[in-house]
Amino acid sequence: MIPADIAAATPLVVAMCGIAIYFITKILPQNLRHWSGTLTALILLGTFFILLSVIARHATLSPLSFTGITGGLLVTGIGAVSAWASEGSLDPKGPVHLYYPLFLFALAGAMAIGFANDLFTIFVMVELSAIPVYALCAYRHKEDPAALSSAMKYMLQGVVGTLTALFGVAILYLIGHTLNLSELPKALAGADPSLVIFAAILILLGYGVKLAIVPLHTWLPDAYARAPVGVTAIMVGPTKIGVLIALFLTLSALPAGGIPKTIGILVIFFAVLTMTAGNLLALNQRDLRYVLAYSSVAQTGYILLGFGIGMVYNLPLGFTAGLYYAIAYTMMKAGAFIATDTFARDAGSYETAQMRGLGAKHSLLGISFDIFIFGLSGVPFTAGFLGKLLLVQAGMATSMMSGVVLALVLVLNSALSLGYYVPIISTLMFYGTEGDRCPVHRITIPFPVVTAVVFLAIVTVYFGLFPESFTWISHAAGQIFTWGVA
């Protein structure tokens, strides 16, 4: 098989392994079912190294889909860590035989998006990724009845977004008589611009529901908070990145000229609205899960800002910055959620105030959590800082006042986020007075959880120190940015 075929076949392999995991877990006795998490992690890790070897050995081959491989590396990497962490947080007496197969199906759909070459396949893969997640969000409904209502809210809003995006894709097909990504720009070149823009707006809003852009974000806080932590970790990363790639691969089919710029202005509008609203909503949250959930809304705004700048100003750096920050955000936020779940189990509550001193008590988790928060705040030597720096550079590189203003908006929002990040760090890392200390439960932290969090913290720092190791990210961004530089 040629390298491109090997890479493109990996989503199917992951899906088939999901079927195998179901039967293996059903056969295993109850006291051994937790090993399904290790097996799932090994499957994803093996797939990760296959993709890594393809891109390392054949990086100069033009048929390679850098977008698909980059997405695949992120999905399998974070997926492996999340599956490993799930082993330490799931009750083996529960329906584990359903958890890991659905987990792998969701990741397989997200992986396949970047390898698709027509709009309908992209749309189908987005849904194949989303449907298992709807079910996984309700996995803990017996222990937490609110999990079922949060999953239903997510599903209902997701279905509305699905139909909206499908309507937009259908309009493009009726205009261009093709759904092929390489043929559509030419087919749409002579079409009525207003109709093409209308279809693009529908696609943006449809996929925007799954990305949780404001005001289409209302499903996200409850879904992130109530889902098992391993599921939350793949929702903040692999499945969201899959939708992000789906959105901009679809928009790459627009003909060059004024249409991408018009849609880019709308993307920037939603980016600024989303980052500002997300940060403001996070300020008043007492539950640490909801703080992180609303900050995820804000992070989506940062990511979209890069892509919007790329579209409006015809700037490839914007796409590179947006994609790089999306990858950095995924690692940091997945690690933060996993650590938060552990702190909450020790404190007996998800309220930040009840976790006083737990970061100092569990020093490895505490230091790792601090690294994630520093990265999300934009502190130097972390992937988050470099990602925000690239976004600011993209705004400055436009050499226009509007681009500079957008860079300043990003900086101001980053400063605003300190209003909730700094109190979290001070609460977790300092005991305060004797009466303020959280109750001591003396829980044993599972080894998979500790190693997963520490590994993500190390990678967060590595990405911040050695960004040149990941030049293929710019190649992936270039395959989405198809309009060229005027």
C-alpha positions in Angstrom: 0.0 0.0 0.0 1.1 3.5 -0.7 1.6 5.8 2.4 -1.5 7.8 1.6 -3.7 4.7 1.6 -2.1 3.4 4.8 -3.0 6.7 6.6 -6.5 6.8 5.1 -7.2 3.2 6.3 -6.5 3.9 9.9 -10.1 5.2 10.8 -11.5 1.9 9.5 -9.0 0.0 11.6 -10.0 1.9 14.7 -13.7 1.3 14.1 -13.2 -2.4 13.5 -11.2 -2.6 16.8 -14.2 -1.0 18.5 -16.3 -4.0 17.4 -13.6 -6.4 18.7 -13.4 -4.6 22.0 -17.1 -5.1 22.6 -16.8 -8.9 22.3 -13.6 -9.1 24.2 -15.1 -7.1 27.1 -18.2 -9.2 27.1 -16.1 -12.3 27.5 -13.9 -11.0 30.2 -14.9 -11.6 33.8 -16.1 -8.5 35.7 -12.9 -8.2 37.7 -10.8 -8.0 34.5 -12.9 -5.7 32.5 -10.8 -2.7 33.5 -8.1 -4.0 31.2 -10.3 -2.9 28.3 -9.1 0.6 28.9 -5.5 -0.5 28.5 -6.3 -2.4 25.3 -8.1 0.5 23.9 -5.2 2.8 24.7 -2.8 0.4 23.1 -4.9 0.3 19.9 -5.0 4.0 19.6 -1.3 4.3 20.5 -0.4 1.8 17.8 -2.5 3.8 15.3 -0.8 7.0 16.4 2.7 5.6 15.7 1.5 4.3 12.3 0.4 7.8 11.3 3.6 9.3 12.8 5.8 6.9 10.8 3.9 7.8 7.6 4.4 11.6 8.1 8.0 11.1 9.2 9.1 9.0 6.3 7.0 10.4 3.5 6.6 14.1 4.5 7.5 15.3 1.0 4.9 13.2 -0.9 2.2 15.5 -2.3 -0.7 12.9 -2.2 -0.5 12.8 1.6 -3.4 14.4 3.4 -1.6 16.4 6.1 -5.0 17.6 7.4 -6.1 14.0 7.8 -2.8 12.9 9.4 -2.6 15.9 11.7 -6.2 15.3 12.8 -5.5 11.6 13.2 -2.4 12.1 15.3 -4.4 14.4 17.6 -7.4 12.1 17.8 -5.4 8.9 18.5 -2.9 10.6 20.9 -5.5 12.3 23.1 -7.8 9.3 22.7 -5.1 6.9 24.0 -4.5 9.1 27.0 -8.2 9.5 27.7 -8.8 5.7 27.4 -5.9 5.1 29.8 -7.3 7.7 32.3 -10.8 6.2 31.9 -9.5 2.9 33.2 -8.8 4.6 36.5 -12.1 6.4 36.8 -14.8 4.0 35.5 -16.7 1.5 37.6 -15.8 -1.9 36.2 -19.3 -3.1 37.2 -20.9 -0.7 34.8 -21.6 -1.2 31.1 -17.9 -1.0 30.2 -18.5 -3.3 27.2 -20.4 -0.4 25.6 -18.2 2.5 26.8 -15.0 1.6 24.9 -16.6 0.5 21.6 -18.6 3.8 21.5 -15.4 5.6 22.5 -13.5 4.1 19.5 -16.4 4.7 17.1 -16.5 8.4 18.0 -12.7 8.7 17.4 -12.9 6.8 14.1 -15.4 9.2 12.8 -13.4 12.2 13.9 -10.2 10.7 12.3 -11.9 10.1 9.0 -13.1 13.7 8.5 -9.6 14.9 7.5 -9.2 12.2 4.8 -12.6 12.9 3.1 -12.7 14.6 -0.3 -16.3 15.4 -0.7 -18.9 17.4 1.4 -21.3 14.5 2.0 -18.6 12.2 3.4 -17.4 15.0 5.7 -20.9 15.5 6.9 -21.5 11.7 7.5 -18.2 11.4 9.4 -19.1 14.3 11.6 -22.3 12.5 12.5 -20.6 9.1 13.0 -18.4 10.9 15.5 -21.2 12.7 17.3 -23.8 9.9 17.7 -21.6 7.7 20.0 -20.8 10.8 22.1 -24.5 11.6 22.6 -24.8 8.1 24.2 -21.5 8.4 26.2 -22.6 11.7 27.8 -25.4 9.8 29.5 -23.1 6.9 30.6 -23.3 7.9 34.3 -27.1 8.5 34.4 -27.7 6.1 37.2 -25.2 7.8 39.6 -26.0 11.3 38.2 -29.6 11.7 36.8 -28.6 15.1 35.4 -26.3 13.3 32.9 -29.3 12.1 30.9 -30.9 15.5 30.6 -27.5 17.0 29.5 -27.1 14.3 26.9 -30.6 14.9 25.6 -30.0 18.7 25.4 -26.7 18.0 23.5 -28.4 15.6 21.1 -31.4 17.8 20.3 -29.2 20.8 19.6 -26.8 18.7 17.7 -29.6 17.3 15.5 -30.7 20.9 14.7 -27.2 21.8 13.8 -26.9 18.6 11.7 -30.0 19.5 9.6 -28.8 23.1 9.2 -25.4 22.0 7.9 -27.0 19.4 5.6 -29.3 22.0 4.1 -26.3 24.1 3.3 -24.5 21.2 1.7 -27.6 20.4 -0.3 -27.7 24.0 -1.7 -24.1 23.8 -2.7 -24.8 20.6 -4.5 -27.8 22.0 -6.3 -25.7 25.0 -7.5 -22.5 23.2 -8.4 -23.8 19.7 -9.3 -20.9 18.1 -7.4 -19.8 17.6 -3.8 -16.1 17.0 -4.6 -13.9 19.4 -2.8 -11.5 19.9 -5.7 -14.2 20.4 -8.2 -16.6 22.7 -6.3 -14.6 26.0 -6.4 -14.7 25.9 -10.2 -18.3 24.7 -10.3 -19.4 27.5 -8.0 -17.4 30.3 -9.7 -20.2 31.4 -11.9 -23.0 30.8 -9.4 -25.1 33.5 -7.7 -22.8 34.8 -4.8 -25.7 35.5 -2.5 -26.9 31.9 -2.7 -23.4 30.5 -2.1 -23.0 32.8 0.9 -26.4 31.7 2.2 -25.3 28.0 2.0 -22.0 28.8 3.6 -23.7 30.6 6.5 -26.0 27.5 7.1 -22.9 25.3 7.2 -21.1 27.6 9.6 -24.1 27.7 11.9 -24.7 24.0 11.6 -21.2 23.0 12.5 -21.1 26.0 14.9 -23.6 24.2 17.1 -21.1 21.3 17.6 -18.2 23.8 18.1 -20.4 25.6 20.7 -20.0 29.1 19.3 -22.1 31.7 21.1 -25.1 31.8 21.2 -25.2 28.1 20.1 -23.2 26.9 23.1 -25.8 26.2 25.7 -25.4 22.4 25.5 -21.7 22.4 26.3 -21.4 23.2 30.0 -23.7 20.5 31.2 -22.4 18.0 28.7 -18.8 18.5 29.7 -19.6 18.5 33.4 -21.9 15.4 33.5 -20.0 13.1 31.0 -17.4 10.7 32.3 -14.0 12.5 32.4 -12.6 10.4 29.6 -15.5 11.3 27.4 -15.1 15.0 28.3 -11.4 14.7 27.3 -12.3 13.5 23.8 -15.1 16.1 23.5 -12.7 19.0 24.2 -10.2 17.7 21.7 -10.7 14.9 19.1 -14.3 15.4 18.3 -14.2 19.2 18.4 -11.1 19.3 16.2 -12.8 16.9 13.8 -15.7 19.3 13.5 -13.3 22.3 13.1 -11.6 20.5 10.2 -15.0 19.6 8.7 -16.1 23.2 8.8 -13.1 24.7 7.1 -12.6 21.8 4.7 -16.2 22.5 3.6 -15.6 26.2 3.4 -12.4 25.6 1.3 -14.8 24.5 -1.5 -15.9 28.2 -1.8 -14.7 29.9 -4.9 -11.8 32.4 -4.5 -12.7 36.0 -4.3 -15.1 38.0 -2.1 -17.1 35.0 -0.8 -14.5 33.6 1.6 -13.8 37.1 2.9 -17.5 37.7 3.6 -17.7 34.4 5.5 -14.4 35.2 7.2 -15.9 38.4 8.6 -18.8 36.3 10.0 -16.3 33.8 11.5 -14.4 36.7 13.2 -17.7 38.1 14.6 -18.6 34.8 16.2 -15.0 34.4 17.4 -14.9 37.7 19.3 -18.5 37.1 20.6 -17.6 33.6 21.7 -14.3 34.3 23.4 -15.7 37.3 25.3 -19.0 35.6 26.4 -17.1 32.5 27.4 -14.7 34.4 29.6 -17.4 36.5 31.2 -19.6 33.4 31.9 -16.7 31.6 33.5 -16.0 34.4 36.0 -19.0 33.6 38.2 -18.8 29.8 38.3 -18.2 28.0 41.6 -18.0 24.5 40.1 -14.6 23.9 38.6 -16.0 21.7 35.8 -18.2 24.6 34.7 -15.3 27.1 34.9 -13.3 24.9 32.5 -16.4 24.3 30.3 -17.1 28.0 29.8 -13.4 28.7 29.3 -13.6 26.0 26.6 -16.2 28.2 24.9 -13.7 31.1 25.1 -10.9 28.9 23.7 -13.1 28.1 20.7 -13.3 31.8 20.0 -9.5 32.1 20.0 -9.2 29.2 17.6 -11.9 30.6 15.2 -10.2 34.0 15.3 -7.1 32.6 13.6 -9.1 30.9 10.8 -11.2 34.1 10.4 -8.1 36.2 10.0 -6.8 33.8 7.4 -10.0 34.0 5.4 -10.5 37.8 5.6 -6.9 38.9 5.0 -5.9 36.0 2.7 -3.3 35.1 5.3 -2.0 31.4 5.6 -0.5 32.3 9.0 -4.0 32.7 10.4 -4.9 29.1 9.5 -1.6 27.8 11.0 -2.1 29.8 14.2 -5.7 28.6 14.6 -4.8 25.0 14.0 -1.7 25.1 16.3 -3.7 26.7 19.1 -6.5 24.1 18.6 -4.0 21.3 19.2 -2.4 23.1 22.2 -5.8 23.8 23.7 -6.8 20.1 23.3 -3.9 18.8 25.4 -4.2 21.5 28.1 -7.9 21.2 28.5 -8.1 17.4 28.4 -5.4 17.3 31.2 -7.2 20.0 33.2 -10.5 18.1 33.2 -8.9 14.8 34.2 -7.0 16.4 37.1 -10.2 18.2 38.2 -12.1 15.0 38.4 -9.5 13.6 40.7 -9.4 16.6 42.9 -13.2 16.5 43.2 -13.2 12.8 44.2 -10.8 13.7 47.0 -12.7 16.8 48.1 -16.1 15.2 47.8 -17.3 18.2 45.7 -16.7 19.9 42.4 -16.8 23.3 44.0 -13.4 25.0 43.7 -13.6 26.4 47.3 -13.9 22.8 48.6 -10.6 21.8 46.9 -8.4 24.2 48.9 -4.8 22.8 49.2 -5.4 19.7 47.1 -2.9 20.8 44.5 -0.2 20.9 47.2 -1.4 17.6 48.7 -1.2 15.8 45.3 1.9 17.6 44.1 2.3 15.8 40.7 -1.3 16.5 39.8 -1.1 20.0 41.3 2.0 21.0 39.3 0.6 19.5 36.1 -2.7 21.3 36.6 -0.8 24.6 37.1 1.0 24.0 33.8 -2.4 23.5 32.0 -3.8 26.7 33.6 -0.6 28.6 32.8 -0.8 27.4 29.2 -4.5 28.4 28.9 -3.6 31.8 30.4 -0.7 32.3 27.9 2.3 32.0 30.2 5.6 31.7 28.3 7.2 28.2 27.7 3.9 26.5 27.3 2.1 25.5 24.1 -0.7 28.0 25.0 1.6 30.9 25.0 3.1 30.0 21.6 -0.4 29.5 20.2 -1.6 32.9 21.4 1.6 34.5 20.2 1.0 33.1 16.7 -2.6 34.4 16.8 -1.3 37.9 17.8 1.3 37.7 15.0 -1.4 36.8 12.5 -3.3 39.9 13.5 -0.2 42.1 13.3 0.9 40.5 10.0 -2.2 41.9 8.3 -0.5 45.4 8.5 -4.0 46.8 8.9 -5.6 48.6 11.9 -8.5 46.1 11.9 -6.0 43.2 12.3 -4.2 45.0 15.1 -7.5 45.6 16.9 -8.3 41.8 16.7 -4.9 41.0 18.2 -5.7 43.5 21.0 -9.1 41.9 21.6 -7.4 38.5 22.0 -4.9 40.0 24.5 -7.7 41.7 26.5 -9.6 38.4 26.6 -6.5 36.6 27.8 -6.2 39.2 30.6 -9.9 38.7 31.4 -9.4 35.0 31.8 -6.9 35.6 34.6 -9.9 36.7 36.7 -10.9 33.1 37.1 -7.6 31.2 36.5 -5.6 33.0 39.2 -8.2 32.2 42.0 -8.2 28.6 40.9 -4.5 28.2 41.2 -4.3 30.0 44.6 -7.1 27.9 46.0 -5.6 24.6 44.9 -2.0 25.3 45.8 -2.4 27.1 49.1 -4.1 25.8 52.3 -5.0 29.2 53.8 -6.4 29.1 57.3 -7.1 25.8 59.1 -10.8 26.3 58.8 -10.6 26.8 55.0 -8.9 23.4 54.4 -10.9 20.8 52.5 -11.9 17.6 54.3 -9.3 14.9 54.1 -10.6 11.8 52.3 -7.2 10.1 51.7 -8.2 8.6 48.4 -5.8 6.6 46.3 -5.3 8.2 42.9 -5.2 5.5 40.2 -1.9 5.2 38.5 -3.4 5.6 34.9 -4.9 9.0 36.0 -1.6 10.3 37.3 0.4 9.2 34.3 -2.1 10.6 31.9 -2.1 14.0 33.5 1.7 14.2 33.9 2.2 13.1 30.3 -0.1 15.8 29.0 1.7 18.4 31.1 5.1 17.4 29.7 3.8 17.5 26.1 2.3 21.0 26.8 5.7 22.3 27.8 7.4 20.4 25.0 5.1 22.0 22.4 5.9 25.4 23.9 9.7 24.9 23.8 10.2 23.0 20.5 7.5 24.1 18.0 9.8 23.5 15.1 9.3 19.8 15.6 5.8 20.1 14.2 6.2 21.8 10.8 3.6 19.5 9.4 0.9 21.5 11.2 1.6 24.4 8.7 1.3 21.9 5.8 -2.1 20.7 7.2 -3.2 24.3 7.5 -2.1 25.0 3.9 -4.3 22.2 2.6 -7.3 23.9 4.2 -6.3 27.3 3.0 -7.0 26.8 -0.7 -7.6 30.3 -2.1 -3.9 31.3 -2.4 -2.3 34.6 -1.7 -3.2 37.5 -4.0 
